[in-house]
Amino acid sequence: ARLSPFPESSMPWIVYWIVHALDILGELDNLPSSLKSRCVRFLNRCKTADGGYGGGPHHLAHLAPTYAAVHALVAIGTEEALESIDRAALLRFFMSRKQEDGSFTMHDDGES
């Protein structure tokens, strides 16, 4: 396995920051479709069975990387990116985090 220079738990955030910076600079449309597709495929590997996204492949779902992954996918905006978001599963994930007082936990048994 190839080691990453970044802690694995930050990987959806790295994708988000790069995509968002390119979008702000007006350069996202110039990103080759092959790189956009690689971003989508990587974020799909971070998707969890419960509908959220983990900080890296095989991580537990957490609201923070879920936010980063979904925003990166929407910014990429390709059909592949938008279709990769399982909206029903994502809603179930969000609702599973909601507490009786209206707050949300970041992950199972996590801080709110």
N, C-alpha and C positions, 0 to 999 in steps of 0.2 A: 504494500500500500504506500502511496505517495504521501509524505507529510506536508501539511500546510504550514506556511509561515505565520498564520493567524490562529488564535485559539478557536477551536471548532465551534464553540458556542456563539461566536460573533458572526458567523458566515452569512446569515440572511441580512444582517445589518451592513456588512461590507458590500453586498450586492445592492442593497437599498441606497447607501450613500453614493456609490458610483453612478447608479442609474439616475438618482435624483440630481446629482451634480451635472451630469451630462444634459439632463432635461432643462435645468436652470440656465445652462450655457447655450441652449438651443442646438445641441449637438447629438441628442439622442437619436434623431432620425438618421444621422450619419453612421450610427453603429451598425456594423454588418449584421444581417439577419442571422448568420450563423452564431454570432456572439450572443444575440438576444435569445436564440434558441438554447444555447448552453446555459444561460442564466435561468431560463424557465426549467430546463431539465434538472439543474442543481436544486432549485427551490422545491421542485417536486420530490426530490429525495429527502427533503427536510419535512415534508408533509407527514402527519401522523394519522393513525387509524381513527383517532377521535375527532379529526377535522381541523386541528390546529397545525402549527408548524413549530418544530423544535429548532434549537440553536445550531443544529447541524444534523446530518443523517443519523438516524437511530437515537436521537435525543427525545426526551419527553416534550410534549407540547407546552408552550408558554406564551402568554399574551404578547410579550415584547417582540420575539422573533416572528410571531404571527402577524403583528402590525407591519413589521419591516417587509416580510415576504409578500403580503397582499399589496402593499403600496408599491413595491418594486414591480410586481406583475401588472398592476393597473397602469403604471407609468410606461412599462414596455409596450403594453397595449396591443400586441399582436393577437390574432385569433388563438394561436397556441397558448399564449400567456393567459388570456381571459378565460379560455375554456378549461385551463388547468385548475382554476379556483372552484372547488366544490362548494357552492354557496349553501346548500342544505347542511352539509357536514360542518361547515364553518359556523353557521348559526347554532347548530347543536353544541359545538365546542364553546361558543360564547355563552350560551344559556347554561351550560354545565358549570361555568365559572361564576355565575351570578348567585349572590348570597341573598338570604331573606331580607336583609336591610337595604338591598339595592346595590350594594358594592359588588365588586368582582375580585376574585382571587387571580393571581398571575398564573398559577398552575395548581395541580392537585395538592391539597393541604398547604398551599402557599400563602404568601402575604397578600393583603388586599390594599 
